[in-house]
C-alpha cells in the first residue's frame, strides 16, 4: 500500500470517528481551527448527501433496520468503488439478513398491537354477578338460615335467604341437587333440576378459636377469607378495620370472574346455635352454648351465592362428557390464571374447594372457593421460607414439587407462580373419570414422583388435553407452562383446529386472522342466545387476556407435539 493511500485511508477513518460523535469536542476544536486558519470563503453549513435508501433506515444507531441499511449501503459502496468480493458478499449478506429480521419484527409489532386492541375491547365487558346488587345485609338478623350444606376443617356452611338478595332477571342458571332416589335416577339421571331456589345464598360461619371476640382481631386473623370479596362486602366501619389487615396496608382483593367465587357480604356477629351444631362441631362453640367449647363468642360470617354441590360430589354420581370435561378443565385454568394475574396463589386447590352449577344447556360451570390458605402477600407469588414455621399451603397431596421439596434457610423463597397450575393437572384425572394419582396410599407423591410414572389418561381424552396435563405435571416448574399458556393450548384446540393445521412456527398471520374472526363471532353471539353460556364466557375470557408471546408459546407446544407424533 502506498503512503498516499495509507494517509487517505487514515483520514477517512478519522472523519468516520468524528461523525459518529465519539470525539465531538475534538471535532469542534478541529473545525474551528480549520475555519480560522484555512478559511477561503464565508462559513457555510455543510449539507450531508442524501442516502438513496428510505428515510426509515436513517436511525441506524437505534434499530436493527438501521444496522441492516448501513450494511447494505456499505456493500453497495464496495460494489461500486472496489473491494474484495468476499467483503462485498459479507456486507450484503448481513444487510439482507438483518432486513428480514426487521420485517419480522415489524409484523410482530403489528400483531402485538392487534392483540392489545382485542384485549381492550373484551376487558370492557365486565363479568355480571348473578345476583342483583343490594345495600343491606351487614347483620346476621337480616338473613333466614336454613340447613347445613357443608363443613370443613375451619368453617360450616348453611343455606340462607334474604328478601333483598334476588337473582338477576336475565339470569336463569339451573340449580341442581344431588338426588339419591333410585327411581328418579332411572328416569332423570343423577341430578334433579329446579329453576329457582328458596335459599339462593350460602352463609359460611368461620370457627373462631383463639382470635378473640373483637371485630378488629377477627378480621386480622381471618383476612385471607376476604380476598374474593366484592368492594361493598364490608360495612364502612369494618372496611376501615380491614384496611390494616394481615397482608399489608391495603389487602389484595380479586375482581369478579366467572370461575372464582364472590363474597357479597362479610361481617362479624355472635355465634348462634344453628341446626346440627351440637352434633357436628360442639368443640368450637363458645362456652355460653357449650360449657366444654373452646370457641370465642363472635366470629366472621361470609355470604356467597348458593351452589348446588362441589366438584367432588358431582363426580361421585355423574360422568361428564368428553367436551364437558374439557370445558371444566379449561375453566379451572382460567380461574387460576385470573388469580396469578392479580398476584394471588390459592395453595389449597382440590375438588372439594370447587363449586359447581349448570348453565342453560346443562354444561357445568365451576368456581374456585375457600381462600383461607391463599397467598396474597406483595411478594410476586414468592414466599420467603426462612423457617419450618412458615405456612407453605393446605392440601399436602396436591402440593407442587417445588413447594413440597423446599428446604428452609436464609434467602430461600418458594415460587407459587405455577403451583396451582400443577394441582389443576392432577385434578384433571378426576375430571376424565380416573382416580387422582396423588391421593391413594399406593399412589404417587409430589415430593418424589417421576414423570414417567404418571398413569396415562383414557384414549377418549383429546390428545391436546393429554399434552396439557403432561406439561402441567412436570416436576421442574421452569419447564412447566403457566396457566395462561395451558389455557391457550386448550382454546386453540377447541376452536382453532383448522388454523392449527396450517400454522407455521415462524409466522403468525393466520393465527391473527383467526383471532379477528373469533372476536367477531363472540361479539355477535353476545346479542342473542347461541350455544352454551359457559363456552361464551370462556371465549370472552380468552380474548380479554390474549398476549402474543403466550400465544406463540402455546402454538410451539402444539407444533412440537404434532411434529413429534408424525414421526411415529
N, C-alpha and C positions, 0 to 999 in steps of 0.2 A: 504494500500500500504506500502511495507517495505521501510526502509530508503535507502537501497541499490538501490532498483528500482527507488525511487524518485530521488536519486542523478544521476543515469544513464539517466533518462528522462530529468533532468535539463541540463546535459552535452550535450545531443543530441540537445536540443533546442538552447543552446548556440552556438554549431557548425553550426546549420542552420542559425542563425542570422549572424554569421561571414561570411558564404558562400554567403549570399545574398548581402554582401557588405555594410550593414548598419553601421558596426563598423570596416571598413577596417584598419584605423590606429591602433586601439587596437589589431586587429588580427595580424598585422605585429609585433607589440611590443611583443605580447604573443609568436609568432612563434620564434622571435629572442631570447627571454628569455628561451623558451623551448629548442632551439638548443644549447644555450651556457651552460645551466645548466644540461641538461639531454641527451646530445648527446652521443650515444654509438657507432655510426658508421658514416662514412663520409656522409656529407649532399648530399642528392639526391632529384631530382624533383619528387614530388608525382604525380602519374598517376591516373586521375579520371577514375572510372569504366565506361565503355560504356553502354549506355542505350539500351535496346532491342527494343525501338521504333525507327521509321525512323528518319533520320537526320533533316528533316524539322520541327520536333517537339521540337528542342532544343533551339529555340529562344523564350521560353515561356514568357519572360519578355515583349515582344513587340507585340505579336499577340494572337488572340483568339485560334488559333490552338495549340500554346504552352501551354496555360492555360488548354485546353482540354487534352493535353498529360500529363500534370502534374497530373491532377485529375485522369486520367485513371491509371497512374503509381502508384499513392498513393492507389487507390482502389485495384490494384493487390498486392501491398506490404502488405496491411492489410489482403487480402485474404490468402496470404501465411504465413505471420508472426503472424496472430491472430488479434483479434479486434472484436468489436460487429458487428453483421450482419447489423444493421442499418447504422453504419458508412460506411461499405463496399458498401451497396446499394446506399447511398447518393453520395459517391465519384464516383462510376461507372455511375450513372445516369447523374450527372453533366458532367462528362467527355464525355460520348456518345452524350449528347445533344449539347455540345459545338463543338464536332466533326462535327455534322450535320450542325451547323451554319457555320463553316469554309468551309465545302464543298459547301454550298450555296454561300458564299462569293467568293469562287474560281470561281464558274460558273458565278457570276455577273461580276467579273473582266474580264473574257474571253469575255462575251457578250459586256461589255462596250468597250473593246479594238477592237472588231469586228465592232461595230458601228462607232468608230473613224476612222477605216480603210475605211469603206464605205463612210463616210463623206468626207474624204480626197480625195477619187477618184472623187467624183462628184463636189467638190468645185473647182477642177482644170478646169472644163468645164465652163468657164465664159459665161455669157449671151452676145450674139451678138446683137448689136444695128441694127435696120432695115435700117439705112442709112449708106452710105459709109462715111468714115472719110474724113473731109475736113479741110483745113488750113486757109481759109479766112472766111469772113462773120462777121467781127467785126464792120461794119459800116452799117448804115441804107440804104445807097445808093447801097449796094450790093444786095438788095432784091427787087423783084417786089411784091407789096402788092395788094391783091385782096379785096373781100368784107368782111364785118364784119360777123363773125360766132359766136360770143358770147360776153356777157357783164356781169360783176359782180359789186360788190359794190366798188371795188378799181382798176379795170382794164377793158380794152376792148381787144378782141382777133380778129385778122384778119388772113385770109389765106395769105400765102406767098410762093414765089418760088425763087430759085436761081440756076444758071447753074452749080454750084459746088456741090450742095446738091442733090444727086440722090439716089434712093432706091438701096439696095444691090442686086446683080444679082440673088442670090438664095432666095431672099425674095419676095414672091408674095402674101402678105396678101391682101385679098379683102377689098377694101374700099366701104362703103355703104353710101347712102344718104337717108334721110327721104323723102318719096315720097307722096305727097298729092293728086296725080291724082287718082280718084276713079276707072277709067278703068284699070290702071296699078295695083291697089291693088287687083282687082279681078283675074288678070292673074298671077302676080308675087309676091303677098304679099305686106306687108307694106314697103319693102326695095328694092332699086334698086342697084344692084351690078355693080362695074366697076373695071377693072383690074388695071388701072392706074389713076392718078390724075394730073391735071395741076398744082395744088398747094399742093405739098407734105408736106409743112411746115406750122406751125401756129406761128404767132407773137403776143405776149402779151405785150401791152403797158400799163404800170402802170400809175396811176393818181397821180401826184406829187403836193400835196398841203401842203406847209409848210416845205418841206425838203430842199429847196434851189436848186440852179441850178448847183452846183459843183458836179463833179463825186464822190468825196470823201463823201460828205454829202448824196448823193443819195444812194450809196452803203451801207453806215452805216445804214440808216433808213429802207432800203428795203432788208437787208441782208438775212432775212428768205426765200425770194424767191430764193436765190442761193443754198439752201440746196440740191435740187436734181440735181444740175448742174454737168456736166462732168468735168474732170480735165482741159480740154482746153476750157472751156466755156468762160472764161475771157481772154482778151489780157494780155500780160506780164505786161504792165503798170498798168492796172486796177487790175490785180491779186495781185500786191503788196499792193494796197489800201485795197482790200478785206481781206487781212490777219489781218488787225486791225479792225475787224468787230464788230457786236453787241454782239456776244456770245463768246468772248474770243480771245486770240491771234491767234488761228488757227480755223477758222469756221469749224463746222462739215459738211462733205459732204457725201451724200449717194453713195454707189456703185451701179452699174447698176443692175436692177432687172426687170423681165418681167412684173411685176404688179405695177411698180412705174414709173411715168413719168421721162424722162431725158431731162434736159435743155442743148441744144447743144451750144448755144451762149447766152451771156448776155453782153450788152453794153449800154452806155448812149448816148443820141443824142437829138437834138432839137425836140420838139413836132411838128409833121406835122399835116396838116389839112386833115384828112383821110375821106373817104366816110361815111356820116351819123354822123359826129362829131358834127356839129352844131345842129342837131336834137336830138341826143341820149344823149350827155353829154356836153352841152355848158358851164356849170358852172366850169368844171375842166380844161378848155382850158386856156392857158396863155393870158394875155391882148393883145398881138400882134395879136392873132387870134380872140379873143372875148373881146371887151372892158369891159364887165361885168364879165369876167372869173377870177377865183381865183388861177389858176394853175401856176406853175413855167415854165420857158422856156424849161428846159431839164428834161428828165425823164429816167426811166430804161426800156429797151426792152429785152424780153426773147424769144428765138427761140426754138421751140419744133417740134415734129412730129405732123402732122395734123391728128387728129382723127375725124371720121365722125360725131359722136354725143356723147352726155352724156348718162349716165345710165338712168337718168330720162326721156330723150327724147325717148330712146329705149323702156322703159317700158310703155310709154303712147300709143304706137302704136303697140307693139308686145308683145307676151306672150311666154317666153322661155319654153322649155320642162322641165320635172322634172329633167332629167340628166343635161341639160344645166344650170338650176337654181342652182343645187348642185355644179357644177363646178365654176359658178360665185361666189357663196358664199365662196367656198374654195380659189379662187383667192384673194378675199379681205382679208381673214385671212392670207394668205401667204404674202401679201403686208404689212399688219400691223405687222406681226412677223418680217419682214425684217427691218422695222422702229425701232421696240423695241430693236432688237439685236444691233443696232447702236446708241441707246440712244436718239431716236427722237420720239416725240409724235405729231401726226398730229393736233389733237384738233378741227378739223372742217370737220369731215367726214360726207358726205351726198351724195345722188345720183347725185346732181349737180356737185360735185367735183370728180366724177369718169367718165373717158372717156372710149369709147368702140369702138372696131373694130372686125373683124371676121377673123378667120383663114381659111385654105383651105377647111375645111369641113363645114364651116358655124357656128362654135362654137364661141360664144362671148369671146373676150379677153378684160379684164378690166385693167385699170391703174389708180392709185391714183394720183391726181394732186392738185394744188393750196395749197402751203405750207406757205402762208402768215401769218397764225396764229399758226404755229407749235412751239413746244418747243424743242430747240436744245441746251440748256444750259448744262453745265457739272454738273448737279445735280442728275444724275442717275434717270431721269424721275420723280423727286420730286421737286416741285417748292415751295420756301419759300413764304408763304401767310401771310405777316405781316400787310397788309392794303387792303382796298377795291379798291385801285388804281391798284393793281396787275391784269394784264390781265389773266383771267382763261381760255380763249378759245373763239371759234367762235360760232357755231350754238347752241343756248340755248336749243332748243327742244331735241337735241341728246347729251346733256351733261350728262355724267355718274353721278350717285347719289353721289359718294364720292366727285365729283367736284362741283356739284350744291349745295350741303348742307354744303360745307366748310365755316367755320366762321373764319375770320382773327384774328390774335393775335400773341403775341411773341412766337417764336419757332414753329408755325403752318406750316405744309407743306401739299401740295396736291400731292397725288400719282397718276401719269398718266400712270403707267405701264400697266393697264388693262382698261383704259378709252376708247381707240379706239376700243378695242375688244367689249366693251359694245355697242358702236354705230353700229358696224357691226351686232350684234344680232338684233338691231332694224331695220336696212336696210333689213335684211333677209325677213321680212314680205313683202316688196315691191318686192323682187325677186320672191316670190312664189305667186304673184297675190293678195296680201291682202294689205289694207291701213296700212300705218305706224301708230301704236297705239299712238305714241307720237307727231303726227303732228296736229291732229284735235283739235278744241277748246273744244269739248266734250271728248277728249281722255285723256290719262294718262299724268302725269307729272313726270319726272325723280326724282324730288325732293321729291315726296310724294307717289308714286305708291306702291302698294303691289304686290308681285309676283303672288298671286292667282288671281289678276285682269287682268293679261295678257290674251289677246284673243288667242284661240287655232288656230294653223295653219291648213290648209286643210288636210283631211285624206290622200290625194295623196302625201303629203310630206313624204319622208322616215323617219322612226322612229328615226334613229340615228341623222338626221339633226334636227328634233324636239327637241331631247335631247340637242344638242349643243346650239340651240337658247335659250332653257330654262336655261341652265347653264350660258350662256353669259349675260343674263339679270338678274342675281342675284344682289340684292342690295348690299350685303356685298362683297366687292372686294376681300377679303381674301378667300372667298368660291367660287369665280369665277375663271374658268380656264384661263390660258394665251392663247393668240392667237396661240401659237405653239401647246399646248395640244389640243385645239379645232380643229386645222387643222389636227392633228394626228388622232383624232377620225373619221373625215370625210375620210381621206386617208384609214384607216383600213376598214371603212365601204364600200368604193367604190371598193377597190382592194384586200381586205383580208377577205372576207366574210367566206370562207371555214376555214381558220385558226382560225378565231374568234369563230367558233362553237366548236372548240376543245381546246381552250385556258384554262389555269389554272392560277389562281392568283399567285400561288407560283412559277411557272416555266415559263421560257421564251424561252426554247429551240426551241419550234415550231415557236415562233414569229421570232427568229433569222434565222431559216431556211427559213421562208417566206421572210425575208429581203434579204437574199442571192439570192433567186430565182427572186425576184423583181428587184434587181440590175442587174442581168444577162439579164433579159428581156429588161430593159431600155437601157442598153449598146448596145444590139443587134439592138434595134429599132432606135438608132441614125444613123445607116448606111443607112437606107432606109426609105421612107415614109410609115408609118404604123399608121393608125388611126389619131386622132386629134393632131395637134401640141400643142394645149393648154393642153391636157392631158399629153403629153410628158414633157412639161415644168413643170407642177405641180408635176409629179413623180420625176423629177430631183431635184426640189426644196425640196421635202420631204426627199429624200435620202441625200442631201447635208447638212441637218440640223438635222438629227436624233440624239437623245440622249436617253440613256437607261431609265433614270428616267422619262423623258417626255412621252416615250412610255408606261411605266408601269402605269403612271397616267391615260393616255388615255384608256388603257385596263381596269383599275379599274372602270372607269366611265361606260364603255360598259358592263363589267361583272355585275356591280351593277344593271344597268338598265335591263339586261337580267334576272337576278335572281328575281328582283322586279316584272317584268311583268309576270313571270311564276307563281307567286302566285295568280294571278287574272284570 
